[in-house]
Amino acid sequence: MTLTKMIILVAAIGIGATSYLSVLAEAGLGDFSGSSNAAENPAAVPTEATAPAPSTNGGLTIAAKDTKFDETKLSAPAGEVAITFDNKDAQPHNLDILNGDRAGADSLAKTKIEMGPATSTLSVQLKPGKYYYQCDVHPDQMHGILTVT
């Protein structure tokens, strides 16, 4: 089951799974037939599928809302850093970590550009320094600095 279907399923449990899932299925938003047991028994929903993969640094989260990042200054210890990118907008965004503290530097790692709402996790090995991050679709509006110590 995909993370998107898992989130929809968990939401459905809270508002009446049977009617919600049948509406989604009729709308062509996926086959939830394999989820019916989980909808009837919330304990059957696997929790490990909803959490991002842990990193050695505990991970960071950046959200996109109203064509802005919610965080424009982040910090993390050196090493493998997991960054969860939560696109809350109904428009395309991504997260691109650049190798330097300014726009125009080479990309180190990036998520794919996706319509929101969507969530993805990016894992990148970083040395101490400053890293510019941006949305490649809206680089003038959505950017920030990640300081790695």
C-alpha positions in Angstrom: 0.0 0.0 0.0 1.4 3.4 -0.9 1.9 6.2 1.7 -0.9 8.2 0.0 -3.4 5.4 0.3 -2.3 4.8 3.9 -2.9 8.5 4.8 -6.3 8.4 3.1 -7.1 5.2 4.9 -6.2 6.6 8.3 -8.3 9.7 7.6 -11.2 7.5 6.5 -11.1 5.6 9.8 -11.7 8.9 11.7 -14.7 10.0 9.6 -16.4 6.8 8.7 -14.4 4.4 6.7 -17.1 2.5 4.8 -18.8 5.6 3.2 -15.5 7.5 2.7 -13.7 4.6 0.9 -16.7 3.8 -1.3 -16.8 7.5 -2.4 -13.0 7.4 -3.1 -13.4 4.2 -5.1 -16.3 5.6 -7.1 -14.3 8.7 -7.8 -11.6 6.5 -9.4 -9.0 7.4 -6.7 -7.8 3.8 -6.2 -8.7 0.3 -5.3 -9.1 0.1 -1.5 -10.5 -3.4 -1.5 -7.3 -4.7 0.1 -7.7 -2.1 2.9 -11.2 -3.1 4.0 -9.9 -5.2 6.9 -7.7 -2.4 8.1 -10.7 0.0 7.8 -12.8 -2.3 10.1 -9.9 -2.8 12.5 -7.7 0.3 13.0 -5.1 -1.8 14.8 -4.4 -3.6 11.5 -3.0 -0.4 10.0 0.8 -0.8 10.0 2.4 2.2 11.7 5.9 1.8 10.2 4.6 2.8 6.8 3.6 6.3 7.9 6.8 7.4 9.5 9.8 8.6 7.4 13.0 6.6 7.5 15.1 7.6 10.5 18.5 9.2 10.0 21.5 9.3 12.2 20.5 13.0 12.9 16.8 12.5 13.7 15.7 14.2 10.5 14.2 17.5 9.5 10.9 18.6 8.1 10.2 21.3 5.6 6.6 22.1 4.5 5.4 24.1 1.5 2.3 26.2 2.0 1.0 29.2 0.1 4.1 29.0 -2.2 6.5 29.5 0.8 8.6 27.2 2.9 7.6 27.1 6.5 11.3 27.0 7.5 14.0 29.2 5.8 16.8 28.5 8.3 17.5 25.0 9.4 20.4 23.3 11.1 21.6 19.7 11.5 24.8 17.9 12.6 27.1 16.6 9.9 26.4 13.1 8.5 23.4 11.5 6.9 20.4 13.9 7.1 16.9 12.8 6.4 14.6 15.7 5.3 10.9 15.1 5.0 9.3 17.5 2.4 5.6 18.1 2.9 3.9 19.8 0.0 0.7 21.1 1.4 -0.2 23.2 -1.7 -2.4 22.1 -4.6 0.5 23.0 -7.0 3.8 21.5 -7.9 6.8 21.9 -5.6 10.0 20.1 -4.8 13.0 20.4 -2.4 16.5 20.8 -4.0 19.6 20.9 -1.7 22.4 22.7 -3.4 26.2 22.3 -2.8 26.8 25.8 -1.5 25.2 28.7 0.2 23.8 30.4 -2.8 21.4 29.9 -5.7 23.0 28.6 -8.8 25.2 26.0 -7.1 25.1 22.4 -8.2 22.4 20.2 -6.9 23.4 17.6 -4.3 20.0 15.9 -3.9 16.4 16.7 -4.7 12.9 15.3 -4.5 10.9 15.0 -7.7 8.5 17.8 -8.5 5.0 16.7 -7.4 1.5 18.2 -7.1 0.4 18.6 -3.5 -0.6 17.4 -1.2 2.3 15.0 -1.2 5.1 14.0 1.1 8.5 12.6 0.4 11.7 12.0 2.3 15.2 12.9 1.0 18.3 11.5 2.6 21.6 13.2 1.9 25.2 12.9 3.3 26.4 16.4 4.4 29.7 17.8 5.6 29.9 20.9 7.9 29.0 24.1 6.0 26.0 26.0 4.6 23.7 24.6 2.0 21.1 26.6 0.0 17.8 24.9 -0.6 15.0 25.8 -3.0 11.9 24.7 -4.8 13.0 24.4 -8.5 9.5 25.5 -9.6 9.5 28.7 -7.5 13.2 29.4 -6.7 12.7 33.2 -6.1 9.9 32.6 -3.6 10.9 29.4 -1.9 14.4 29.1 -0.6 16.5 28.9 2.6 19.8 28.0 4.2 20.6 24.7 5.9 23.6 25.1 8.3 25.4 21.8 9.0 27.8 21.6 12.0 
